[in-house]
Amino acid sequence: MADPTAHSMYECAILIVDDDDHDRAYVAEALCRAGFKAVFQANLLKEAIWMIEHRRFDLIMTEMILPDGADHAIIEKLMSAAGSQSPIYMALTSINHPSQRVEWFRAGIVDLMLKPIFTEELIIKIEMHLQRQVAYQMLAHYHDRVSAELAAARHMQHALLPSDDDTNALIQTHGLRIDSLFLPTAEMAGDLWGMLAFDNHKIAIYSCDVVGHGVAAAIQSFRIHAMLRELAPCSDAPDALLHALNNKLCDLFERGQFATFFYCVIDTVHHTLHYASAGAPSPLLYSHSAQEVKYISGAGLPLGIRRNHVYEAHALPFHAHDTLLLYSDALIENDHCDETRLMEWVDDYVQYGVVQTGQNLKDYILKTLANPFMPALEDDLTVVCVVRDG
């Protein structure tokens, strides 16, 4: 890779390795006249290796027969000394055998110049190679910068999710156990889930999926997270919260953008689950007393499509040992799992899974999906499992 401080190909470092003092000086002088500012010389392989180990070079030109090495040995030792530097290697040689040149190219030489050197051709070749090297350098630095920024943004997005400490505390404060999975397909996701505690017996849990994935969807999920804090006064009424959030997003989203959303309030004193949905995948609810697993409707117009849409609130019992499973559509929209199969897995789990495996429901589902065929995710995946302790 070119020197990170290089601003043009003329600032790239070039090393000439040749035991013929006249040829080496002739090439060095031609390069300096052409405007190259960092031209270095070595007359032996061991000297070249020492120089490479002590500084970075972008291009190395070497005679293929030296007093202390020849052919493949020269190439291998130069490459070993360069390590991860990845300079361009050119051969300077008077050997004009096609089979020999083929072997050099296979060993790592990317170009060669036959002696006697025609300097105009040499300069053109070097400029061509270093232009590509500098372009690659710029692309690599851009990639590194964007990757670092995305990593920071990804960290920020994960920080929006409830922490392990937050979810573990719910066992003591609300008698609820929550296991979750957040798995973006790219660096960032349009999925989001969270919770809002009102007191020691009432808590809201939500799951959101912004259309698309990647940075654009993630930005909208950041906005939704901030809006939910603004809407705290109506957060204990699922239908009112979805109505208010929808109106805000209608002003924010462009045409074609929307978000599915499920929002519920669990009351452990009155043993109820109040919820409203905006086109979310239908959650699964396991009733321990009835020994029944069923889907509850996730129907409703997704958020951000039509202002003043009326969302309907629903109420269901939620007693000891009952379980609620929220998930994004990536879980059921693949070749190996749909709503029917997911229902079967959850039903198997509540009857046998916890006894046989000791796993929580979220891990049981993912292990079943992953064994023997976990598909490559094409969308962000979120799974949230809420279990009420006895």
C-alpha positions as CSV (number, residue, x, y, z in Angstrom):
1,M,0.0,0.0,0.0
2,A,1.3,3.5,-0.8
3,D,2.6,5.6,2.0
4,P,-0.4,7.2,3.8
5,T,1.4,10.6,3.7
6,A,1.8,10.5,0.0
7,H,-0.3,13.0,-1.9
8,S,0.7,12.0,-5.4
9,M,2.6,9.2,-7.2
10,Y,5.7,11.4,-7.3
11,E,5.9,11.2,-3.5
12,C,5.8,7.4,-3.4
13,A,8.9,5.6,-2.3
14,I,10.9,3.7,-4.9
15,L,13.7,1.2,-4.3
16,I,16.2,0.2,-7.1
17,V,18.1,-3.0,-6.4
18,D,21.0,-3.6,-8.8
19,D,24.6,-4.6,-8.3
20,D,25.6,-2.8,-11.6
21,D,26.4,0.7,-10.3
22,H,26.0,2.3,-13.8
23,D,22.6,0.8,-14.4
24,R,21.3,1.6,-11.0
25,A,22.5,5.2,-11.1
26,Y,21.1,5.6,-14.6
27,V,17.6,4.5,-13.5
28,A,17.8,6.6,-10.4
29,E,18.8,9.7,-12.3
30,A,15.9,9.2,-14.8
31,L,13.4,8.9,-12.0
32,C,14.6,12.0,-10.3
33,R,14.4,14.0,-13.6
34,A,10.9,12.7,-14.0
35,G,9.9,14.3,-10.6
36,F,10.0,11.3,-8.2
37,K,11.1,12.6,-4.9
38,A,11.8,9.4,-2.9
39,V,14.2,7.3,-4.9
40,F,16.5,4.8,-2.9
41,Q,19.2,2.5,-4.1
42,A,20.7,-0.9,-3.0
43,N,23.4,-2.9,-4.6
44,L,22.9,-6.2,-2.8
45,L,19.8,-8.2,-1.7
46,K,20.7,-8.1,1.9
47,E,21.0,-4.3,1.8
48,A,17.6,-4.1,0.1
49,I,16.1,-6.3,2.8
50,W,17.5,-4.1,5.5
51,M,16.0,-1.0,3.9
52,I,12.6,-2.6,3.4
53,E,12.5,-3.6,7.0
54,H,13.2,-0.1,8.1
55,R,10.8,1.9,5.9
56,R,7.8,1.4,3.5
57,F,8.3,1.2,-0.2
58,D,5.6,1.5,-2.8
59,L,7.6,0.1,-5.8
60,I,10.7,-2.1,-5.8
61,M,12.7,-2.6,-9.0
62,T,15.2,-5.4,-8.8
63,E,17.8,-7.1,-11.0
64,M,16.9,-10.8,-11.1
65,I,20.5,-11.9,-10.7
66,L,22.5,-10.5,-7.7
67,P,25.6,-11.6,-6.0
68,D,23.6,-12.8,-3.0
69,G,20.5,-14.2,-4.7
70,A,18.7,-14.9,-7.9
71,D,15.3,-15.4,-9.4
72,H,12.7,-16.8,-7.0
73,A,15.0,-16.4,-4.0
74,I,15.1,-12.6,-4.6
75,I,11.4,-12.3,-5.0
76,E,10.6,-14.4,-2.0
77,K,13.1,-12.6,0.3
78,L,11.9,-9.2,-0.8
79,M,8.3,-10.1,-0.2
80,S,9.1,-11.6,3.1
81,A,10.8,-8.4,4.2
82,A,8.0,-6.3,3.0
83,G,5.3,-8.3,4.8
84,S,2.0,-6.4,4.7
85,Q,3.4,-3.4,2.8
86,S,2.4,-4.9,-0.6
87,P,4.7,-2.9,-2.8
88,I,4.7,-3.3,-6.6
89,Y,7.6,-5.5,-7.9
90,M,9.3,-4.8,-11.2
91,A,12.2,-6.9,-12.7
92,L,15.2,-5.2,-14.3
93,T,16.9,-7.9,-16.4
94,S,18.7,-8.7,-19.6
95,I,17.2,-12.2,-19.6
96,N,14.8,-12.4,-22.5
97,H,13.4,-16.0,-22.1
98,P,9.6,-16.1,-22.1
99,S,9.4,-19.2,-19.9
100,Q,11.6,-17.5,-17.3
101,R,9.5,-14.3,-17.3
102,V,6.4,-16.4,-16.8
103,E,7.9,-17.9,-13.7
104,W,8.8,-14.5,-12.3
105,F,5.2,-13.2,-12.9
106,R,3.9,-16.3,-11.1
107,A,6.2,-15.5,-8.2
108,G,4.9,-11.9,-7.8
109,I,6.6,-9.7,-10.3
110,V,4.0,-7.5,-12.0
111,D,6.1,-5.9,-14.7
112,L,9.6,-6.0,-16.1
113,M,12.1,-3.9,-18.1
114,L,14.7,-5.4,-20.4
115,K,18.2,-4.0,-20.3
116,P,19.4,-1.7,-21.7
117,I,16.7,0.4,-20.1
118,F,14.7,2.7,-22.3
119,T,13.9,5.4,-19.7
120,E,10.8,6.9,-21.4
121,E,9.2,3.5,-21.4
122,L,10.3,2.9,-17.8
123,I,8.8,6.2,-16.6
124,I,5.5,5.5,-18.3
125,K,5.2,2.1,-16.7
126,I,6.1,3.4,-13.3
127,E,3.6,6.3,-13.5
128,M,0.9,3.8,-14.6
129,H,1.6,1.5,-11.7
130,L,1.9,4.2,-9.1
131,Q,-1.3,6.0,-10.3
132,R,-3.1,2.8,-9.5
133,Q,-1.3,2.4,-6.2
134,V,-2.3,5.9,-5.1
135,A,-5.9,5.4,-6.2
136,Y,-5.9,2.2,-4.2
137,Q,-4.4,4.0,-1.3
138,M,-7.2,6.7,-1.4
139,L,-9.9,4.0,-1.7
140,A,-8.4,2.1,1.2
141,H,-8.2,5.2,3.5
142,Y,-11.8,6.0,2.5
143,H,-12.9,2.5,3.4
144,D,-11.0,2.6,6.7
145,R,-12.6,6.0,7.6
146,V,-16.1,4.9,6.7
147,S,-15.7,1.6,8.5
148,A,-14.6,3.5,11.6
149,E,-17.5,5.8,11.4
150,L,-19.9,3.0,10.9
151,A,-18.4,1.1,13.8
152,A,-19.0,4.1,16.0
153,A,-22.6,4.5,14.7
154,R,-23.2,0.7,15.2
155,H,-22.0,1.1,18.8
156,M,-24.4,4.0,19.3
157,Q,-27.3,2.0,17.9
158,H,-26.6,-1.0,20.1
159,A,-26.4,1.5,23.0
160,L,-30.1,2.4,22.3
161,L,-31.1,-1.2,23.1
162,P,-31.8,-2.3,26.6
163,S,-28.7,-3.5,28.3
164,D,-28.2,-6.9,30.1
165,D,-28.4,-5.0,33.4
166,D,-31.7,-3.4,32.4
167,T,-33.3,-6.7,31.4
168,N,-31.8,-8.6,34.4
169,A,-33.3,-6.0,36.8
170,L,-36.8,-6.8,35.5
171,I,-36.7,-10.1,37.2
172,Q,-36.6,-8.3,40.6
173,T,-38.7,-5.3,39.8
174,H,-41.4,-6.8,37.5
175,G,-41.0,-10.6,37.7
176,L,-40.2,-10.6,33.9
177,R,-37.4,-12.4,32.1
178,I,-36.4,-10.9,28.8
179,D,-34.1,-12.6,26.3
180,S,-33.3,-10.8,23.0
181,L,-31.3,-11.0,19.8
182,F,-30.4,-8.1,17.6
183,L,-28.6,-9.2,14.3
184,P,-28.2,-6.6,11.5
185,T,-27.4,-7.8,8.0
186,A,-25.1,-4.8,7.5
187,E,-23.2,-2.5,9.9
188,M,-26.4,-0.9,11.0
189,A,-30.1,-1.9,11.0
190,G,-33.6,-0.5,10.7
191,D,-34.7,-2.8,13.6
192,L,-35.2,-1.5,17.1
193,W,-36.7,-2.8,20.3
194,G,-36.9,-1.3,23.7
195,M,-38.9,-0.9,26.9
196,L,-40.3,1.8,29.1
197,A,-40.9,1.1,32.8
198,F,-43.7,3.1,34.4
199,D,-43.5,1.6,37.9
200,N,-42.8,-1.7,39.5
201,H,-45.8,-3.5,38.0
202,K,-46.3,-1.9,34.6
203,I,-43.8,-1.8,31.7
204,A,-44.1,-1.2,28.0
205,I,-42.2,-3.2,25.4
206,Y,-42.0,-2.4,21.7
207,S,-40.5,-3.7,18.5
208,C,-39.9,-1.6,15.4
209,D,-38.8,-2.4,11.9
210,V,-38.1,0.4,9.5
211,V,-38.4,-0.6,5.8
212,G,-35.0,-1.4,4.3
213,H,-31.8,-1.9,6.1
214,G,-28.4,-0.3,6.4
215,V,-27.6,3.3,7.3
216,A,-30.7,5.0,5.9
217,A,-33.1,2.7,7.9
218,A,-30.9,3.0,11.0
219,I,-31.1,6.8,10.9
220,Q,-34.9,6.5,11.0
221,S,-34.8,4.1,13.9
222,F,-32.6,6.6,15.8
223,R,-35.4,9.2,15.2
224,I,-38.1,6.9,16.4
225,H,-36.2,6.1,19.6
226,A,-36.0,9.8,20.3
227,M,-39.7,10.4,19.5
228,L,-40.7,7.6,21.9
229,R,-39.1,9.6,24.7
230,E,-41.0,12.7,23.7
231,L,-44.3,10.7,23.7
232,A,-43.8,9.5,27.3
233,P,-47.1,11.1,28.5
234,C,-49.2,8.8,26.3
235,S,-46.9,5.7,26.5
236,D,-49.2,3.7,28.8
237,A,-51.9,3.8,26.1
238,P,-50.8,1.7,23.1
239,D,-53.4,3.0,20.7
240,A,-52.7,6.7,21.6
241,L,-48.9,6.2,21.4
242,L,-49.1,4.7,17.9
243,H,-51.5,7.5,16.7
244,A,-49.1,10.2,17.9
245,L,-46.0,8.4,16.6
246,N,-47.6,7.8,13.2
247,N,-48.4,11.5,12.8
248,K,-44.9,12.5,13.6
249,L,-43.5,10.0,11.1
250,C,-45.9,11.1,8.4
251,D,-44.3,14.5,8.5
252,L,-40.8,12.9,8.5
253,F,-40.9,10.0,6.1
254,E,-40.6,10.4,2.3
255,R,-43.0,8.5,0.0
256,G,-42.3,4.8,0.2
257,Q,-40.9,4.9,3.7
258,F,-42.7,3.3,6.6
259,A,-42.2,1.3,9.8
260,T,-43.9,-1.6,11.3
261,F,-44.4,-1.3,15.0
262,F,-45.7,-3.4,17.9
263,Y,-46.3,-1.9,21.3
264,C,-47.6,-3.5,24.4
265,V,-48.0,-2.7,28.1
266,I,-47.7,-5.5,30.6
267,D,-49.4,-5.0,34.0
268,T,-48.3,-7.6,36.5
269,V,-50.8,-6.5,39.1
270,H,-53.9,-6.8,36.9
271,H,-52.3,-9.7,34.9
272,T,-53.0,-8.0,31.5
273,L,-51.3,-7.4,28.2
274,H,-52.5,-4.3,26.4
275,Y,-51.2,-3.8,22.9
276,A,-51.6,-2.1,19.5
277,S,-49.9,-3.0,16.3
278,A,-48.9,-1.2,13.1
279,G,-48.4,-4.0,10.6
280,A,-45.9,-5.9,12.7
281,P,-45.3,-9.6,12.4
282,S,-47.9,-11.3,14.6
283,P,-46.4,-12.0,18.0
284,L,-46.8,-15.5,19.6
285,L,-48.4,-15.8,23.0
286,Y,-48.1,-18.9,25.1
287,S,-50.7,-19.2,27.9
288,H,-49.5,-21.5,30.6
289,S,-52.8,-22.0,32.2
290,A,-54.5,-23.0,28.9
291,Q,-51.4,-24.8,27.7
292,E,-51.9,-23.1,24.3
293,V,-49.7,-21.2,21.8
294,K,-51.5,-18.8,19.5
295,Y,-50.7,-15.8,17.3
296,I,-52.1,-12.4,18.3
297,S,-52.9,-10.1,15.5
298,G,-50.2,-7.7,14.3
299,A,-52.5,-6.1,11.8
300,G,-52.7,-2.4,11.3
301,L,-51.4,0.2,8.9
302,P,-47.6,0.7,9.2
303,L,-46.5,4.0,10.6
304,G,-45.7,6.9,8.4
305,I,-48.2,6.2,5.6
306,R,-51.4,8.1,6.5
307,R,-52.0,10.9,9.1
308,N,-54.6,10.5,11.8
309,H,-55.0,6.8,11.2
310,V,-56.9,5.2,14.1
311,Y,-55.1,2.3,15.8
312,E,-57.0,-0.3,17.8
313,A,-56.0,-1.3,21.3
314,H,-56.4,-4.9,22.5
315,A,-56.3,-6.6,25.9
316,L,-55.3,-10.1,26.8
317,P,-54.6,-11.9,30.1
318,F,-50.9,-12.4,30.9
319,H,-50.4,-14.6,33.9
320,A,-47.5,-16.4,35.6
321,H,-45.4,-18.5,33.2
322,D,-47.0,-16.9,30.1
323,T,-44.6,-16.1,27.3
324,L,-44.7,-13.4,24.6
325,L,-42.5,-13.7,21.5
326,L,-41.8,-10.6,19.4
327,Y,-39.7,-10.9,16.2
328,S,-39.0,-9.1,12.9
329,D,-40.1,-10.6,9.7
330,A,-36.7,-11.9,8.8
331,L,-37.4,-14.8,11.1
332,I,-40.3,-16.1,9.1
333,E,-39.6,-14.9,5.6
334,N,-36.9,-17.4,4.5
335,D,-36.8,-20.8,2.9
336,H,-36.7,-22.7,6.2
337,C,-39.2,-20.9,8.5
338,D,-42.7,-19.5,8.2
339,E,-45.5,-18.7,10.7
340,T,-46.6,-22.4,10.7
341,R,-43.2,-23.7,11.4
342,L,-42.5,-21.0,14.0
343,M,-45.7,-22.0,15.8
344,E,-44.6,-25.6,15.8
345,W,-41.2,-24.8,17.2
346,V,-42.7,-22.7,20.0
347,D,-45.2,-25.4,20.8
348,D,-42.5,-28.0,20.9
349,Y,-40.5,-25.8,23.2
350,V,-43.2,-25.2,25.8
351,Q,-43.9,-28.9,25.9
352,Y,-40.4,-30.4,25.7
353,G,-37.7,-27.8,24.9
354,V,-36.9,-26.3,28.2
355,V,-36.9,-29.7,29.9
356,Q,-34.7,-31.3,27.2
357,T,-32.3,-28.4,26.5
358,G,-32.5,-26.0,29.4
359,Q,-32.4,-23.2,26.8
360,N,-34.6,-20.1,26.7
361,L,-37.1,-19.8,23.9
362,K,-35.1,-17.4,21.9
363,D,-32.0,-19.6,21.8
364,Y,-34.1,-22.7,21.2
365,I,-35.7,-21.1,18.1
366,L,-32.3,-19.9,16.7
367,K,-30.7,-23.3,17.3
368,T,-33.6,-25.0,15.5
369,L,-33.3,-22.6,12.7
370,A,-29.5,-22.9,12.5
371,N,-29.4,-26.6,12.7
372,P,-28.9,-27.8,10.1
373,F,-29.5,-24.9,7.8
374,M,-29.3,-21.3,9.0
375,P,-29.9,-19.2,5.8
376,A,-27.9,-16.2,5.0
377,L,-29.9,-13.3,6.4
378,E,-31.4,-11.0,3.8
379,D,-32.9,-8.7,6.4
380,D,-32.2,-7.5,9.9
381,L,-33.3,-9.9,12.6
382,T,-34.7,-9.1,16.0
383,V,-36.1,-11.6,18.5
384,V,-37.5,-10.6,21.9
385,C,-38.8,-13.2,24.3
386,V,-40.7,-12.0,27.4
387,V,-41.5,-14.6,30.1
388,R,-43.5,-13.9,33.3
389,D,-42.1,-15.6,36.3
390,G,-44.4,-17.5,38.6
